[in-house]
């Protein structure tokens, strides 16, 4: 078991549809400007941990004003200023042993969420109230988990024909 230092928080941040789908063919299911702004506000000046496919999908690399840790089976070392690539085991150790009193963010993709969810304290979820036909990547349904409970919920928002809402889930066990 990996233990986290006192006052240290590991969070995941994700946008899901009605079925907790998060992506298709390496892309987000929806691109909602306010959700992208919310993501930037929460993660700026923090560490973001992502898989190589998520890194490759970024239009601009690295994510500005954040330390970008990219997990890859073939680590490439430095990826420019404020970004580097390391293997999964090393990433877990770095996350677990950090003594900084700050929040680290797990930002995807699907297999990275699966690997790190067990050591997350909080998950920021943008719920997009829509069923998508084309989905190949899912996030665990926190509403069906005994380990997670909703801690905060924002107002209903709309973008074009989409209704969405920002939620915060905290670990309860």
Secondary structure as GFF3:
##gff-version 3
##sequence-region A 1 173
A	DSSP	beta_strand	9	16	.	.	.	ID=ss1
A	DSSP	beta_strand	21	24	.	.	.	ID=ss2
A	DSSP	beta_strand	27	28	.	.	.	ID=ss3
A	DSSP	alpha_helix	33	43	.	.	.	ID=ss4
A	DSSP	beta_strand	47	51	.	.	.	ID=ss5
A	DSSP	alpha_helix	52	57	.	.	.	ID=ss6
A	DSSP	beta_strand	67	71	.	.	.	ID=ss7
A	DSSP	beta_strand	77	78	.	.	.	ID=ss8
A	DSSP	beta_strand	83	86	.	.	.	ID=ss9
A	DSSP	alpha_helix	88	97	.	.	.	ID=ss10
A	DSSP	beta_strand	103	106	.	.	.	ID=ss11
A	DSSP	alpha_helix	110	116	.	.	.	ID=ss12
A	DSSP	three_ten_helix	117	119	.	.	.	ID=ss13
A	DSSP	beta_strand	122	128	.	.	.	ID=ss14
A	DSSP	beta_strand	137	138	.	.	.	ID=ss15
A	DSSP	three_ten_helix	142	144	.	.	.	ID=ss16
A	DSSP	beta_strand	148	153	.	.	.	ID=ss17
A	DSSP	beta_strand	157	159	.	.	.	ID=ss18
A	DSSP	beta_strand	162	171	.	.	.	ID=ss19
###
